[in-house]
């Protein structure tokens, strides 16, 4: 069972990922996966069923690095979403 903190981190990741996907375009997810060596099927499963999947720290690192998402925001829920 996931801790409340893990659930909150996953929810923030999914929220910002969906926002980016909507604003950047549909190719964003494929590009994110390709550029970072991430299996798109695993990412899709995480986005569709976050309660049953574990968010790899590498996904967080890539999202923060590639799109300027604040690590404080995604991990701790404090500050602004973007840096």
C-alpha positions in Angstrom: 0.0 0.0 0.0 1.3 3.4 -0.9 2.0 6.1 1.7 0.0 9.3 1.6 3.2 11.1 0.6 3.8 8.7 -2.3 0.2 9.1 -3.5 0.5 12.9 -3.4 3.8 12.9 -5.4 2.2 10.6 -8.0 -0.9 12.9 -8.2 1.3 16.0 -8.7 3.4 14.2 -11.4 0.2 13.1 -13.2 -1.3 16.5 -12.9 1.6 18.4 -14.4 2.2 15.7 -17.0 -1.4 16.0 -18.2 -1.1 19.9 -18.2 2.1 19.7 -20.3 0.6 17.2 -22.6 -2.4 19.4 -23.2 -0.4 22.6 -23.8 2.6 21.2 -25.7 0.7 18.7 -27.8 0.1 15.0 -28.3 3.6 14.3 -29.5 4.9 15.4 -26.1 4.4 12.0 -24.4 6.2 10.1 -27.1 9.0 12.6 -27.3 9.4 12.5 -23.5 9.6 8.7 -23.6 12.0 8.6 -26.5 14.3 11.3 -25.3 14.6 9.7 -21.9 14.6 6.0 -22.7 11.2 5.4 -21.0 8.8 2.7 -22.0 5.7 4.5 -23.2 3.5 1.6 -22.1 4.8 1.8 -18.6 4.2 5.6 -18.5 0.7 5.2 -19.9 -0.1 2.6 -17.2 1.2 5.0 -14.5 -1.0 7.8 -15.9 -4.1 5.6 -16.2 -3.7 3.6 -12.9 -1.5 5.6 -10.5 -2.9 3.8 -7.5 -1.5 0.5 -8.8 1.8 1.7 -10.2 5.0 3.0 -8.6 6.4 6.3 -9.9 10.1 5.8 -10.7 12.3 8.7 -9.4 13.9 8.8 -12.9 10.5 9.9 -14.4 10.4 12.8 -11.9 14.0 13.8 -12.7 13.3 13.8 -16.4 10.1 15.8 -16.1 11.8 18.4 -13.9 14.9 18.7 -16.1 13.1 18.7 -19.4 10.2 21.0 -18.6 11.4 23.2 -15.7 9.1 21.6 -13.1 10.2 22.5 -9.5 11.5 19.5 -7.6 10.3 21.1 -4.4 6.8 21.3 -5.8 6.6 17.8 -7.2 8.2 16.1 -4.2 7.0 18.3 -1.3 4.0 20.2 -2.7 5.6 23.6 -1.7 6.4 26.6 -3.9 5.5 27.2 -7.5 5.0 24.3 -10.0 7.6 25.7 -12.4 11.1 27.1 -11.7 
